[in-house]
Amino acid sequence: MPALDKLTCGANKLTNIGQAMNGGSDYTDTADVTINKTCDYPTPVYSCNDLTLTPNYQTRTVKAEVTYTAKDGATYKNTTLVWGDSKQDVITGTTGTHTYAADGTYTVKANMLFTVNGADKAPAANAACSKTVAFSTTTKNPSVKIEKWVEGKKAVEVEVGNNYTYTVKVTNDGEVDLKNVLVSDEPEAGVTLVSANVGTIDGNAWSYVIPSLKVGESKSFTLKAKVMQYVQGTLKNTACVNAPEVNPSEPNKKDDCDTADVTVKKPDVPAPVFSCDALTLTAGTNRTVTAKVDYTAKNGASLKMVTYNWGDGTTPLVTNNTTTTHTYANDGTFSVSLKLLFSANGSDSYAQTNANCVKSVTFTTPTTPTQVLPNTGAGSVIGLFGLVSVLSAIGYRLFMSRRLAE
């Protein structure tokens, strides 16, 4: 008898053979025994769960898609799609397509096959895996339409930073009820979606799925948007709709689209203001002067360069400094003038000439008085001698008068 681990789960038939020899003859006989082995494995589960048919009425083509369950030792092998017009296809995946040669009503069946414990097994019958599709020259056509407005019009002018409203309307204008209708809106760069009454805004794109839309029914949606900065020209915003029933052979193709346009009002930008307001001169030693400039620059204007003309014939100084010094070679009165260059709106302009920015400075070296010596020529000597003689005589007389009086 074989070991237990050599037996398979379930019934195992074992045959015992007996032999005997008599006078050169062999005698053989057999006896069978069946051993049942019980295994604790789960029961394999396999089934056909559903069959979905997506028809294209314009081409009489149908797409069939199956779903199934296979577990606990069961694996999916294939499906035979019986199309109902005497034709069938075997698929190893889950989808197949078929085109009918003529109008009619056809029953499509999905006959699945699974591998279970090494054997091919068919699942139990399931009505969900048998569906009907009908084609005729009078087949009702599905259709869907989308319309879009901005502030109730096809085009408007908006202001930077102000919210405005888009309206999107989806209508089932066909002859078939629609399900899972995808509506989407993705504006051009420059338009920012702010909010929507339903759906989701992700990456500045809005989308919403309408669960069902009956024949003749419409659904409307509102989206708030704004333009964050001035953009020249027209900004288009396109909304599209896609219903699975309308174009089933190309499920990702938009069934209809519509646009609404905005232009942006150019903001009022104040004119640049720039001027030379004052020039202050401070005279120092050694004929050195310090010049300081005061100016105005606003509304987009900025000081770029200052040209100092010192009034002494030297080369003017061009700098971006508003305070600088200069030394004159000689005394004199000098007229110092300025030219201020400003940048505004991408171009350079000089400020208008201003008397406040023209000033004079004077340098004078003080003179020392010259000492004049007395003239000591021959005439002067004689004159001095005579004067001294007279003074001496007078003095002598006075002296003698006093002596006599005593």
ABEGO torsion letter per residue (X at the ends): XBBAAABBBEBBBBBBBBBBBBGGBBBBBBBBBBBBBBBABBBBBBBBABBBBBBBAAAGBBBBBBBBBBBGGBBBABBBBBAGAGBBBBBABABBBBBBABBEBBBBBBBBBBBBGGBBBBBBBBAAABBBBBBBAABBBBBBBBBBBBGGBABBBBBBGBBBBBBBBBBBABABBBBGBBBBBBBBBGBBBABBABEBBBGGBBBBBBABBBBGBBBBBBBBBBBABBBBEBBBBBBBBBBAAABAABAABBABBBBBBBBBBBBBBBBBBBBBABBBBBBBBGGBBBBBBBBBBBGGBBBABBBBBAGAGBBBBBBABABBBBBBABBEBBBBBBBBBBBBGGBBBBBBBBAAABBBBBBBBBBBBBBBBBBABAAAAAAAAAAAAAAAAAAAAAAAAAAAAX
